[in-house]
Amino acid sequence: MSEFQCIDSTQAATLIEQGAGVADIRDPQSFSQGHISGSFNLSNENLHQFMHDADMDKPLLVCCYHGISSQSAAQFLIEQGFDEVYSINGGFEAWRVEQPNLCEQG
């Protein structure tokens, strides 16, 4: 995959069931109030460590507030060598409505 793909929450949930990782790029306060189950909060502060530890062959989903910022982040991660990166359409706002059983609250 040389470019990221935008996918809906149903497709994303399937990938998560298959072992995909989820990077949430929202601010830490928003992340702590609620996020996709099993996701981690990726920021400029932990990006270097994430890149060092990441399995770049494993699918990675990127989530933001509404699905806009995650597209830039997904493209950046593709450029850094990740093989399979997805941006979740609608971001966490859509996810919490469409997949409430796969949310963790702070």
Gaussian input, Z-matrix of N, CA and C with variables (Angstrom, degrees):
# hf/3-21g

backbone

0 1
 N
 C     1     B1
 C     2     B2     1     A1
 N     3     B3     2     A2     1     D1
 C     4     B4     3     A3     2     D2
 C     5     B5     4     A4     3     D3
 N     6     B6     5     A5     4     D4
 C     7     B7     6     A6     5     D5
 C     8     B8     7     A7     6     D6
 N     9     B9     8     A8     7     D7
 C    10    B10     9     A9     8     D8
 C    11    B11    10    A10     9     D9
 N    12    B12    11    A11    10    D10
 C    13    B13    12    A12    11    D11
 C    14    B14    13    A13    12    D12
 N    15    B15    14    A14    13    D13
 C    16    B16    15    A15    14    D14
 C    17    B17    16    A16    15    D15
 N    18    B18    17    A17    16    D16
 C    19    B19    18    A18    17    D17
 C    20    B20    19    A19    18    D18
 N    21    B21    20    A20    19    D19
 C    22    B22    21    A21    20    D20
 C    23    B23    22    A22    21    D21
 N    24    B24    23    A23    22    D22
 C    25    B25    24    A24    23    D23
 C    26    B26    25    A25    24    D24
 N    27    B27    26    A26    25    D25
 C    28    B28    27    A27    26    D26
 C    29    B29    28    A28    27    D27
 N    30    B30    29    A29    28    D28
 C    31    B31    30    A30    29    D29
 C    32    B32    31    A31    30    D30
 N    33    B33    32    A32    31    D31
 C    34    B34    33    A33    32    D32
 C    35    B35    34    A34    33    D33
 N    36    B36    35    A35    34    D34
 C    37    B37    36    A36    35    D35
 C    38    B38    37    A37    36    D36
 N    39    B39    38    A38    37    D37
 C    40    B40    39    A39    38    D38
 C    41    B41    40    A40    39    D39
 N    42    B42    41    A41    40    D40
 C    43    B43    42    A42    41    D41
 C    44    B44    43    A43    42    D42
 N    45    B45    44    A44    43    D43
 C    46    B46    45    A45    44    D44
 C    47    B47    46    A46    45    D45
 N    48    B48    47    A47    46    D46
 C    49    B49    48    A48    47    D47
 C    50    B50    49    A49    48    D48
 N    51    B51    50    A50    49    D49
 C    52    B52    51    A51    50    D50
 C    53    B53    52    A52    51    D51
 N    54    B54    53    A53    52    D52
 C    55    B55    54    A54    53    D53
 C    56    B56    55    A55    54    D54
 N    57    B57    56    A56    55    D55
 C    58    B58    57    A57    56    D56
 C    59    B59    58    A58    57    D57
 N    60    B60    59    A59    58    D58
 C    61    B61    60    A60    59    D59
 C    62    B62    61    A61    60    D60
 N    63    B63    62    A62    61    D61
 C    64    B64    63    A63    62    D62
 C    65    B65    64    A64    63    D63
 N    66    B66    65    A65    64    D64
 C    67    B67    66    A66    65    D65
 C    68    B68    67    A67    66    D66
 N    69    B69    68    A68    67    D67
 C    70    B70    69    A69    68    D68
 C    71    B71    70    A70    69    D69
 N    72    B72    71    A71    70    D70
 C    73    B73    72    A72    71    D71
 C    74    B74    73    A73    72    D72
 N    75    B75    74    A74    73    D73
 C    76    B76    75    A75    74    D74
 C    77    B77    76    A76    75    D75
 N    78    B78    77    A77    76    D76
 C    79    B79    78    A78    77    D77
 C    80    B80    79    A79    78    D78
 N    81    B81    80    A80    79    D79
 C    82    B82    81    A81    80    D80
 C    83    B83    82    A82    81    D81
 N    84    B84    83    A83    82    D82
 C    85    B85    84    A84    83    D83
 C    86    B86    85    A85    84    D84
 N    87    B87    86    A86    85    D85
 C    88    B88    87    A87    86    D86
 C    89    B89    88    A88    87    D87
 N    90    B90    89    A89    88    D88
 C    91    B91    90    A90    89    D89
 C    92    B92    91    A91    90    D90
 N    93    B93    92    A92    91    D91
 C    94    B94    93    A93    92    D92
 C    95    B95    94    A94    93    D93
 N    96    B96    95    A95    94    D94
 C    97    B97    96    A96    95    D95
 C    98    B98    97    A97    96    D96
 N    99    B99    98    A98    97    D97
 C   100   B100    99    A99    98    D98
 C   101   B101   100   A100    99    D99
 N   102   B102   101   A101   100   D100
 C   103   B103   102   A102   101   D101
 C   104   B104   103   A103   102   D102
 N   105   B105   104   A104   103   D103
 C   106   B106   105   A105   104   D104
 C   107   B107   106   A106   105   D105
 N   108   B108   107   A107   106   D106
 C   109   B109   108   A108   107   D107
 C   110   B110   109   A109   108   D108
 N   111   B111   110   A110   109   D109
 C   112   B112   111   A111   110   D110
 C   113   B113   112   A112   111   D111
 N   114   B114   113   A113   112   D112
 C   115   B115   114   A114   113   D113
 C   116   B116   115   A115   114   D114
 N   117   B117   116   A116   115   D115
 C   118   B118   117   A117   116   D116
 C   119   B119   118   A118   117   D117
 N   120   B120   119   A119   118   D118
 C   121   B121   120   A120   119   D119
 C   122   B122   121   A121   120   D120
 N   123   B123   122   A122   121   D121
 C   124   B124   123   A123   122   D122
 C   125   B125   124   A124   123   D123
 N   126   B126   125   A125   124   D124
 C   127   B127   126   A126   125   D125
 C   128   B128   127   A127   126   D126
 N   129   B129   128   A128   127   D127
 C   130   B130   129   A129   128   D128
 C   131   B131   130   A130   129   D129
 N   132   B132   131   A131   130   D130
 C   133   B133   132   A132   131   D131
 C   134   B134   133   A133   132   D132
 N   135   B135   134   A134   133   D133
 C   136   B136   135   A135   134   D134
 C   137   B137   136   A136   135   D135
 N   138   B138   137   A137   136   D136
 C   139   B139   138   A138   137   D137
 C   140   B140   139   A139   138   D138
 N   141   B141   140   A140   139   D139
 C   142   B142   141   A141   140   D140
 C   143   B143   142   A142   141   D141
 N   144   B144   143   A143   142   D142
 C   145   B145   144   A144   143   D143
 C   146   B146   145   A145   144   D144
 N   147   B147   146   A146   145   D145
 C   148   B148   147   A147   146   D146
 C   149   B149   148   A148   147   D147
 N   150   B150   149   A149   148   D148
 C   151   B151   150   A150   149   D149
 C   152   B152   151   A151   150   D150
 N   153   B153   152   A152   151   D151
 C   154   B154   153   A153   152   D152
 C   155   B155   154   A154   153   D153
 N   156   B156   155   A155   154   D154
 C   157   B157   156   A156   155   D155
 C   158   B158   157   A157   156   D156
 N   159   B159   158   A158   157   D157
 C   160   B160   159   A159   158   D158
 C   161   B161   160   A160   159   D159
 N   162   B162   161   A161   160   D160
 C   163   B163   162   A162   161   D161
 C   164   B164   163   A163   162   D162
 N   165   B165   164   A164   163   D163
 C   166   B166   165   A165   164   D164
 C   167   B167   166   A166   165   D165
 N   168   B168   167   A167   166   D166
 C   169   B169   168   A168   167   D167
 C   170   B170   169   A169   168   D168
 N   171   B171   170   A170   169   D169
 C   172   B172   171   A171   170   D170
 C   173   B173   172   A172   171   D171
 N   174   B174   173   A173   172   D172
 C   175   B175   174   A174   173   D173
 C   176   B176   175   A175   174   D174
 N   177   B177   176   A176   175   D175
 C   178   B178   177   A177   176   D176
 C   179   B179   178   A178   177   D177
 N   180   B180   179   A179   178   D178
 C   181   B181   180   A180   179   D179
 C   182   B182   181   A181   180   D180
 N   183   B183   182   A182   181   D181
 C   184   B184   183   A183   182   D182
 C   185   B185   184   A184   183   D183
 N   186   B186   185   A185   184   D184
 C   187   B187   186   A186   185   D185
 C   188   B188   187   A187   186   D186
 N   189   B189   188   A188   187   D187
 C   190   B190   189   A189   188   D188
 C   191   B191   190   A190   189   D189
 N   192   B192   191   A191   190   D190
 C   193   B193   192   A192   191   D191
 C   194   B194   193   A193   192   D192
 N   195   B195   194   A194   193   D193
 C   196   B196   195   A195   194   D194
 C   197   B197   196   A196   195   D195
 N   198   B198   197   A197   196   D196
 C   199   B199   198   A198   197   D197
 C   200   B200   199   A199   198   D198
 N   201   B201   200   A200   199   D199
 C   202   B202   201   A201   200   D200
 C   203   B203   202   A202   201   D201
 N   204   B204   203   A203   202   D202
 C   205   B205   204   A204   203   D203
 C   206   B206   205   A205   204   D204
 N   207   B207   206   A206   205   D205
 C   208   B208   207   A207   206   D206
 C   209   B209   208   A208   207   D207
 N   210   B210   209   A209   208   D208
 C   211   B211   210   A210   209   D209
 C   212   B212   211   A211   210   D210
 N   213   B213   212   A212   211   D211
 C   214   B214   213   A213   212   D212
 C   215   B215   214   A214   213   D213
 N   216   B216   215   A215   214   D214
 C   217   B217   216   A216   215   D215
 C   218   B218   217   A217   216   D216
 N   219   B219   218   A218   217   D217
 C   220   B220   219   A219   218   D218
 C   221   B221   220   A220   219   D219
 N   222   B222   221   A221   220   D220
 C   223   B223   222   A222   221   D221
 C   224   B224   223   A223   222   D222
 N   225   B225   224   A224   223   D223
 C   226   B226   225   A225   224   D224
 C   227   B227   226   A226   225   D225
 N   228   B228   227   A227   226   D226
 C   229   B229   228   A228   227   D227
 C   230   B230   229   A229   228   D228
 N   231   B231   230   A230   229   D229
 C   232   B232   231   A231   230   D230
 C   233   B233   232   A232   231   D231
 N   234   B234   233   A233   232   D232
 C   235   B235   234   A234   233   D233
 C   236   B236   235   A235   234   D234
 N   237   B237   236   A236   235   D235
 C   238   B238   237   A237   236   D236
 C   239   B239   238   A238   237   D237
 N   240   B240   239   A239   238   D238
 C   241   B241   240   A240   239   D239
 C   242   B242   241   A241   240   D240
 N   243   B243   242   A242   241   D241
 C   244   B244   243   A243   242   D242
 C   245   B245   244   A244   243   D243
 N   246   B246   245   A245   244   D244
 C   247   B247   246   A246   245   D245
 C   248   B248   247   A247   246   D246
 N   249   B249   248   A248   247   D247
 C   250   B250   249   A249   248   D248
 C   251   B251   250   A250   249   D249
 N   252   B252   251   A251   250   D250
 C   253   B253   252   A252   251   D251
 C   254   B254   253   A253   252   D252
 N   255   B255   254   A254   253   D253
 C   256   B256   255   A255   254   D254
 C   257   B257   256   A256   255   D255
 N   258   B258   257   A257   256   D256
 C   259   B259   258   A258   257   D257
 C   260   B260   259   A259   258   D258
 N   261   B261   260   A260   259   D259
 C   262   B262   261   A261   260   D260
 C   263   B263   262   A262   261   D261
 N   264   B264   263   A263   262   D262
 C   265   B265   264   A264   263   D263
 C   266   B266   265   A265   264   D264
 N   267   B267   266   A266   265   D265
 C   268   B268   267   A267   266   D266
 C   269   B269   268   A268   267   D267
 N   270   B270   269   A269   268   D268
 C   271   B271   270   A270   269   D269
 C   272   B272   271   A271   270   D270
 N   273   B273   272   A272   271   D271
 C   274   B274   273   A273   272   D272
 C   275   B275   274   A274   273   D273
 N   276   B276   275   A275   274   D274
 C   277   B277   276   A276   275   D275
 C   278   B278   277   A277   276   D276
 N   279   B279   278   A278   277   D277
 C   280   B280   279   A279   278   D278
 C   281   B281   280   A280   279   D279
 N   282   B282   281   A281   280   D280
 C   283   B283   282   A282   281   D281
 C   284   B284   283   A283   282   D282
 N   285   B285   284   A284   283   D283
 C   286   B286   285   A285   284   D284
 C   287   B287   286   A286   285   D285
 N   288   B288   287   A287   286   D286
 C   289   B289   288   A288   287   D287
 C   290   B290   289   A289   288   D288
 N   291   B291   290   A290   289   D289
 C   292   B292   291   A291   290   D290
 C   293   B293   292   A292   291   D291
 N   294   B294   293   A293   292   D292
 C   295   B295   294   A294   293   D293
 C   296   B296   295   A295   294   D294
 N   297   B297   296   A296   295   D295
 C   298   B298   297   A297   296   D296
 C   299   B299   298   A298   297   D297
 N   300   B300   299   A299   298   D298
 C   301   B301   300   A300   299   D299
 C   302   B302   301   A301   300   D300
 N   303   B303   302   A302   301   D301
 C   304   B304   303   A303   302   D302
 C   305   B305   304   A304   303   D303
 N   306   B306   305   A305   304   D304
 C   307   B307   306   A306   305   D305
 C   308   B308   307   A307   306   D306
 N   309   B309   308   A308   307   D307
 C   310   B310   309   A309   308   D308
 C   311   B311   310   A310   309   D309
 N   312   B312   311   A311   310   D310
 C   313   B313   312   A312   311   D311
 C   314   B314   313   A313   312   D312
 N   315   B315   314   A314   313   D313
 C   316   B316   315   A315   314   D314
 C   317   B317   316   A316   315   D315

   B1=1.4586
   B2=1.5222
   B3=1.3105
   B4=1.4566
   B5=1.5151
   B6=1.3279
   B7=1.4519
   B8=1.5136
   B9=1.3231
   B10=1.4591
   B11=1.5210
   B12=1.3234
   B13=1.4626
   B14=1.5186
   B15=1.3251
   B16=1.4630
   B17=1.5232
   B18=1.3273
   B19=1.4578
   B20=1.5225
   B21=1.3282
   B22=1.4610
   B23=1.5347
   B24=1.3242
   B25=1.4640
   B26=1.5311
   B27=1.3215
   B28=1.4645
   B29=1.5198
   B30=1.3217
   B31=1.4629
   B32=1.5244
   B33=1.3303
   B34=1.4589
   B35=1.5231
   B36=1.3276
   B37=1.4661
   B38=1.5250
   B39=1.3146
   B40=1.4673
   B41=1.5206
   B42=1.3287
   B43=1.4693
   B44=1.5294
   B45=1.3252
   B46=1.4671
   B47=1.5264
   B48=1.3278
   B49=1.4704
   B50=1.5225
   B51=1.3278
   B52=1.4592
   B53=1.5248
   B54=1.3382
   B55=1.4534
   B56=1.5153
   B57=1.3148
   B58=1.4623
   B59=1.5229
   B60=1.3199
   B61=1.4567
   B62=1.5190
   B63=1.3423
   B64=1.4601
   B65=1.5261
   B66=1.3222
   B67=1.4641
   B68=1.5252
   B69=1.3180
   B70=1.4600
   B71=1.5228
   B72=1.3309
   B73=1.4668
   B74=1.5330
   B75=1.3185
   B76=1.4634
   B77=1.5256
   B78=1.3221
   B79=1.4629
   B80=1.5313
   B81=1.3413
   B82=1.4716
   B83=1.5277
   B84=1.3252
   B85=1.4621
   B86=1.5237
   B87=1.3282
   B88=1.4677
   B89=1.5217
   B90=1.3390
   B91=1.4601
   B92=1.5284
   B93=1.3380
   B94=1.4661
   B95=1.5262
   B96=1.3315
   B97=1.4655
   B98=1.5269
   B99=1.3302
   B100=1.4528
   B101=1.5146
   B102=1.3271
   B103=1.4587
   B104=1.5276
   B105=1.3195
   B106=1.4592
   B107=1.5260
   B108=1.3143
   B109=1.4658
   B110=1.5207
   B111=1.3303
   B112=1.4546
   B113=1.5145
   B114=1.3277
   B115=1.4716
   B116=1.5256
   B117=1.3265
   B118=1.4580
   B119=1.5182
   B120=1.3202
   B121=1.4616
   B122=1.5232
   B123=1.3276
   B124=1.4603
   B125=1.5238
   B126=1.3267
   B127=1.4580
   B128=1.5215
   B129=1.3096
   B130=1.4651
   B131=1.5262
   B132=1.3348
   B133=1.4637
   B134=1.5260
   B135=1.3243
   B136=1.4678
   B137=1.5288
   B138=1.3274
   B139=1.4628
   B140=1.5270
   B141=1.3196
   B142=1.4675
   B143=1.5344
   B144=1.3177
   B145=1.4709
   B146=1.5183
   B147=1.3347
   B148=1.4612
   B149=1.5205
   B150=1.3303
   B151=1.4583
   B152=1.5347
   B153=1.2942
   B154=1.4615
   B155=1.5273
   B156=1.3322
   B157=1.4665
   B158=1.5288
   B159=1.3119
   B160=1.4625
   B161=1.5267
   B162=1.3246
   B163=1.4548
   B164=1.5287
   B165=1.3042
   B166=1.4607
   B167=1.5251
   B168=1.3308
   B169=1.4629
   B170=1.5263
   B171=1.3161
   B172=1.4617
   B173=1.5286
   B174=1.3345
   B175=1.4709
   B176=1.5320
   B177=1.3249
   B178=1.4588
   B179=1.5225
   B180=1.3270
   B181=1.4576
   B182=1.5163
   B183=1.3301
   B184=1.4584
   B185=1.5213
   B186=1.3240
   B187=1.4584
   B188=1.5261
   B189=1.3404
   B190=1.4609
   B191=1.5298
   B192=1.3196
   B193=1.4691
   B194=1.5269
   B195=1.3440
   B196=1.4637
   B197=1.5252
   B198=1.3215
   B199=1.4593
   B200=1.5151
   B201=1.3262
   B202=1.4596
   B203=1.5343
   B204=1.3245
   B205=1.4689
   B206=1.5209
   B207=1.3234
   B208=1.4639
   B209=1.5232
   B210=1.3163
   B211=1.4604
   B212=1.5312
   B213=1.3137
   B214=1.4791
   B215=1.5215
   B216=1.3263
   B217=1.4670
   B218=1.5236
   B219=1.3201
   B220=1.4661
   B221=1.5264
   B222=1.3114
   B223=1.4582
   B224=1.5221
   B225=1.3232
   B226=1.4639
   B227=1.5300
   B228=1.3264
   B229=1.4632
   B230=1.5271
   B231=1.3210
   B232=1.4666
   B233=1.5274
   B234=1.3267
   B235=1.4727
   B236=1.5247
   B237=1.3306
   B238=1.4618
   B239=1.5257
   B240=1.3353
   B241=1.4566
   B242=1.5156
   B243=1.3248
   B244=1.4534
   B245=1.5215
   B246=1.3227
   B247=1.4606
   B248=1.5171
   B249=1.3343
   B250=1.4645
   B251=1.5289
   B252=1.3431
   B253=1.4648
   B254=1.5286
   B255=1.3266
   B256=1.4595
   B257=1.5254
   B258=1.3096
   B259=1.4573
   B260=1.5267
   B261=1.3281
   B262=1.4582
   B263=1.5256
   B264=1.3317
   B265=1.4599
   B266=1.5239
   B267=1.3194
   B268=1.4612
   B269=1.5064
   B270=1.3346
   B271=1.4558
   B272=1.5156
   B273=1.3414
   B274=1.4592
   B275=1.5251
   B276=1.3176
   B277=1.4635
   B278=1.5348
   B279=1.3144
   B280=1.4661
   B281=1.5277
   B282=1.3297
   B283=1.4651
   B284=1.5255
   B285=1.3259
   B286=1.4798
   B287=1.5216
   B288=1.3418
   B289=1.4630
   B290=1.5318
   B291=1.3396
   B292=1.4654
   B293=1.5289
   B294=1.3208
   B295=1.4742
   B296=1.5343
   B297=1.3311
   B298=1.4694
   B299=1.5235
   B300=1.3231
   B301=1.4741
   B302=1.5229
   B303=1.3397
   B304=1.4601
   B305=1.5258
   B306=1.3338
   B307=1.4694
   B308=1.5271
   B309=1.3081
   B310=1.4603
   B311=1.5213
   B312=1.3038
   B313=1.4671
   B314=1.5128
   B315=1.3310
   B316=1.4585
   B317=1.4559
   A1=107.74
   A2=118.17
   A3=120.81
   A4=111.95
   A5=117.26
   A6=122.80
   A7=108.33
   A8=115.13
   A9=119.00
   A10=108.91
   A11=115.26
   A12=121.29
   A13=109.07
   A14=116.86
   A15=122.32
   A16=107.90
   A17=116.33
   A18=120.86
   A19=109.61
   A20=116.13
   A21=120.06
   A22=109.75
   A23=114.76
   A24=119.20
   A25=112.96
   A26=117.81
   A27=120.10
   A28=110.71
   A29=116.80
   A30=120.64
   A31=110.34
   A32=116.24
   A33=120.61
   A34=111.24
   A35=117.23
   A36=120.70
   A37=110.89
   A38=116.79
   A39=120.76
   A40=110.52
   A41=116.82
   A42=120.22
   A43=111.29
   A44=116.82
   A45=120.00
   A46=109.95
   A47=116.83
   A48=120.90
   A49=111.06
   A50=116.92
   A51=122.29
   A52=112.45
   A53=117.70
   A54=120.93
   A55=116.76
   A56=118.38
   A57=120.02
   A58=110.62
   A59=115.95
   A60=121.77
   A61=110.00
   A62=116.13
   A63=121.01
   A64=109.26
   A65=115.44
   A66=121.98
   A67=108.21
   A68=116.92
   A69=122.96
   A70=106.94
   A71=117.00
   A72=120.36
   A73=112.92
   A74=116.93
   A75=119.57
   A76=109.94
   A77=116.27
   A78=119.63
   A79=109.96
   A80=116.55
   A81=120.42
   A82=114.16
   A83=118.09
   A84=120.34
   A85=110.69
   A86=117.55
   A87=120.51
   A88=110.47
   A89=116.22
   A90=120.74
   A91=110.33
   A92=116.98
   A93=120.10
   A94=111.93
   A95=117.60
   A96=120.92
   A97=112.20
   A98=117.29
   A99=121.09
   A100=110.40
   A101=116.13
   A102=120.95
   A103=110.17
   A104=115.66
   A105=121.72
   A106=108.42
   A107=116.27
   A108=120.57
   A109=110.64
   A110=115.59
   A111=121.48
   A112=115.02
   A113=117.72
   A114=119.69
   A115=110.24
   A116=115.05
   A117=120.77
   A118=108.03
   A119=114.56
   A120=120.78
   A121=108.85
   A122=115.87
   A123=122.55
   A124=108.93
   A125=115.48
   A126=120.86
   A127=109.73
   A128=116.41
   A129=120.46
   A130=111.14
   A131=116.59
   A132=120.51
   A133=112.37
   A134=118.47
   A135=119.58
   A136=113.25
   A137=117.69
   A138=121.32
   A139=111.99
   A140=117.52
   A141=120.11
   A142=110.78
   A143=116.65
   A144=119.88
   A145=110.84
   A146=116.40
   A147=120.68
   A148=110.69
   A149=116.97
   A150=121.12
   A151=110.47
   A152=117.11
   A153=121.87
   A154=111.84
   A155=116.43
   A156=121.59
   A157=114.10
   A158=117.97
   A159=122.03
   A160=113.42
   A161=114.10
   A162=122.09
   A163=106.14
   A164=116.89
   A165=121.51
   A166=113.28
   A167=117.24
   A168=121.20
   A169=112.15
   A170=117.05
   A171=122.47
   A172=109.21
   A173=118.19
   A174=119.90
   A175=111.13
   A176=115.73
   A177=121.81
   A178=109.13
   A179=116.06
   A180=122.13
   A181=108.24
   A182=116.30
   A183=121.42
   A184=108.08
   A185=115.15
   A186=122.30
   A187=109.47
   A188=115.96
   A189=121.67
   A190=107.01
   A191=117.27
   A192=120.45
   A193=112.38
   A194=116.44
   A195=121.05
   A196=114.21
   A197=118.58
   A198=121.07
   A199=115.01
   A200=118.13
   A201=121.63
   A202=110.89
   A203=116.94
   A204=121.11
   A205=112.28
   A206=116.31
   A207=119.54
   A208=111.89
   A209=117.57
   A210=120.12
   A211=110.82
   A212=117.19
   A213=120.49
   A214=110.74
   A215=115.69
   A216=119.55
   A217=110.47
   A218=117.10
   A219=120.81
   A220=110.38
   A221=117.10
   A222=120.11
   A223=110.71
   A224=117.32
   A225=121.76
   A226=110.46
   A227=117.31
   A228=120.73
   A229=111.49
   A230=117.96
   A231=121.03
   A232=109.40
   A233=116.11
   A234=120.94
   A235=112.04
   A236=117.20
   A237=121.30
   A238=112.38
   A239=117.14
   A240=119.59
   A241=116.55
   A242=118.67
   A243=119.21
   A244=109.08
   A245=116.39
   A246=121.67
   A247=113.41
   A248=116.97
   A249=121.10
   A250=109.00
   A251=116.24
   A252=121.37
   A253=109.02
   A254=115.45
   A255=122.32
   A256=110.00
   A257=116.19
   A258=122.87
   A259=106.96
   A260=116.56
   A261=120.76
   A262=109.65
   A263=116.02
   A264=121.75
   A265=110.48
   A266=116.34
   A267=120.52
   A268=114.35
   A269=117.10
   A270=121.33
   A271=113.76
   A272=115.39
   A273=119.93
   A274=111.47
   A275=117.52
   A276=119.68
   A277=110.84
   A278=117.52
   A279=120.47
   A280=110.43
   A281=116.78
   A282=121.15
   A283=111.40
   A284=117.37
   A285=120.00
   A286=112.19
   A287=117.22
   A288=121.59
   A289=110.70
   A290=115.84
   A291=121.00
   A292=113.57
   A293=117.53
   A294=121.36
   A295=110.71
   A296=118.66
   A297=119.91
   A298=114.11
   A299=116.96
   A300=120.37
   A301=111.85
   A302=117.66
   A303=121.46
   A304=111.53
   A305=115.57
   A306=121.94
   A307=109.66
   A308=114.76
   A309=121.34
   A310=107.34
   A311=116.20
   A312=121.11
   A313=109.19
   A314=115.34
   A315=122.04
   A316=115.04
   D1=118.92
   D2=-179.62
   D3=-98.82
   D4=-8.81
   D5=176.13
   D6=-136.23
   D7=153.10
   D8=175.62
   D9=-72.89
   D10=164.61
   D11=176.22
   D12=-123.32
   D13=145.52
   D14=172.45
   D15=-91.83
   D16=130.54
   D17=-179.28
   D18=-133.30
   D19=159.08
   D20=178.88
   D21=-86.77
   D22=175.36
   D23=-174.90
   D24=-65.79
   D25=-30.96
   D26=178.61
   D27=-67.14
   D28=-44.89
   D29=176.60
   D30=-63.05
   D31=-40.97
   D32=179.68
   D33=-63.57
   D34=-42.78
   D35=179.13
   D36=-60.58
   D37=-39.17
   D38=177.69
   D39=-62.96
   D40=-44.64
   D41=179.20
   D42=-64.02
   D43=-37.76
   D44=177.94
   D45=-63.76
   D46=-42.63
   D47=177.08
   D48=-59.20
   D49=-30.23
   D50=-179.33
   D51=-88.12
   D52=2.57
   D53=174.11
   D54=106.39
   D55=7.60
   D56=178.11
   D57=-66.06
   D58=147.86
   D59=174.09
   D60=-86.78
   D61=159.19
   D62=178.83
   D63=-130.39
   D64=119.24
   D65=176.41
   D66=-103.69
   D67=120.99
   D68=178.20
   D69=-101.77
   D70=118.88
   D71=-175.02
   D72=-99.74
   D73=11.64
   D74=176.07
   D75=-70.81
   D76=168.35
   D77=-179.68
   D78=-65.78
   D79=154.81
   D80=-176.33
   D81=-56.61
   D82=-36.15
   D83=-179.61
   D84=-65.37
   D85=-45.10
   D86=178.19
   D87=-63.55
   D88=-42.55
   D89=178.60
   D90=-59.05
   D91=-43.42
   D92=-177.16
   D93=-68.09
   D94=-23.65
   D95=178.89
   D96=-79.33
   D97=-22.74
   D98=177.91
   D99=171.48
   D100=143.04
   D101=-178.54
   D102=-160.42
   D103=169.43
   D104=176.67
   D105=-65.53
   D106=132.52
   D107=179.86
   D108=-53.49
   D109=129.84
   D110=177.65
   D111=83.33
   D112=-0.86
   D113=-179.65
   D114=-80.11
   D115=165.76
   D116=174.95
   D117=-127.61
   D118=153.39
   D119=-177.71
   D120=-89.09
   D121=111.76
   D122=-179.45
   D123=-99.09
   D124=126.70
   D125=-179.06
   D126=-139.39
   D127=175.03
   D128=176.34
   D129=-60.62
   D130=-29.16
   D131=-177.92
   D132=-70.92
   D133=-32.42
   D134=-177.66
   D135=-112.97
   D136=7.27
   D137=-177.40
   D138=-60.45
   D139=-44.81
   D140=-178.26
   D141=-60.39
   D142=-46.28
   D143=179.78
   D144=-65.09
   D145=-40.77
   D146=177.42
   D147=-58.57
   D148=-47.19
   D149=-179.11
   D150=-62.74
   D151=-36.71
   D152=179.38
   D153=-66.65
   D154=-39.65
   D155=-173.53
   D156=-92.50
   D157=-15.60
   D158=-169.87
   D159=-69.20
   D160=146.77
   D161=169.88
   D162=-92.37
   D163=100.96
   D164=-173.30
   D165=-72.34
   D166=-8.17
   D167=176.69
   D168=-90.01
   D169=-12.57
   D170=-178.24
   D171=-86.27
   D172=136.90
   D173=177.14
   D174=-57.32
   D175=142.18
   D176=-179.02
   D177=-132.02
   D178=128.44
   D179=175.36
   D180=-103.02
   D181=140.82
   D182=179.15
   D183=-117.13
   D184=131.74
   D185=-177.22
   D186=-125.41
   D187=139.77
   D188=173.78
   D189=-131.62
   D190=-153.41
   D191=-179.74
   D192=-72.50
   D193=-53.20
   D194=-172.91
   D195=-128.10
   D196=6.90
   D197=177.27
   D198=91.65
   D199=11.64
   D200=179.38
   D201=-97.45
   D202=-57.90
   D203=-179.18
   D204=-62.01
   D205=-30.52
   D206=-179.13
   D207=-64.65
   D208=-24.71
   D209=178.61
   D210=-67.46
   D211=-42.38
   D212=177.00
   D213=-65.91
   D214=-41.63
   D215=179.32
   D216=-65.12
   D217=-40.95
   D218=179.12
   D219=-62.71
   D220=-42.98
   D221=178.33
   D222=-62.80
   D223=-42.27
   D224=177.26
   D225=-58.32
   D226=-44.69
   D227=-178.45
   D228=-67.03
   D229=-36.34
   D230=173.67
   D231=-60.17
   D232=-44.60
   D233=-179.44
   D234=-65.59
   D235=-23.39
   D236=178.70
   D237=-84.90
   D238=-4.69
   D239=175.37
   D240=115.33
   D241=-0.21
   D242=176.07
   D243=-67.49
   D244=138.96
   D245=-176.76
   D246=-79.47
   D247=-37.43
   D248=-169.69
   D249=-140.63
   D250=104.63
   D251=-177.27
   D252=-128.14
   D253=139.77
   D254=-178.03
   D255=-130.24
   D256=143.24
   D257=171.44
   D258=-104.20
   D259=134.05
   D260=-177.89
   D261=-87.92
   D262=116.60
   D263=178.68
   D264=-57.27
   D265=133.51
   D266=177.72
   D267=82.42
   D268=-8.41
   D269=177.89
   D270=58.57
   D271=-157.75
   D272=-177.82
   D273=-68.23
   D274=-29.33
   D275=178.97
   D276=-59.78
   D277=-43.17
   D278=176.67
   D279=-73.03
   D280=-41.16
   D281=-177.76
   D282=-56.86
   D283=-47.22
   D284=-175.12
   D285=-64.87
   D286=-25.26
   D287=176.81
   D288=-83.53
   D289=-42.52
   D290=-173.67
   D291=-86.13
   D292=-26.83
   D293=-177.27
   D294=-132.55
   D295=54.02
   D296=-175.05
   D297=-61.29
   D298=-25.62
   D299=179.66
   D300=-74.50
   D301=-10.80
   D302=178.98
   D303=-112.18
   D304=33.86
   D305=178.87
   D306=-117.96
   D307=146.49
   D308=172.05
   D309=-115.27
   D310=135.05
   D311=177.67
   D312=-101.05
   D313=148.89
   D314=-177.75
   D315=-73.65

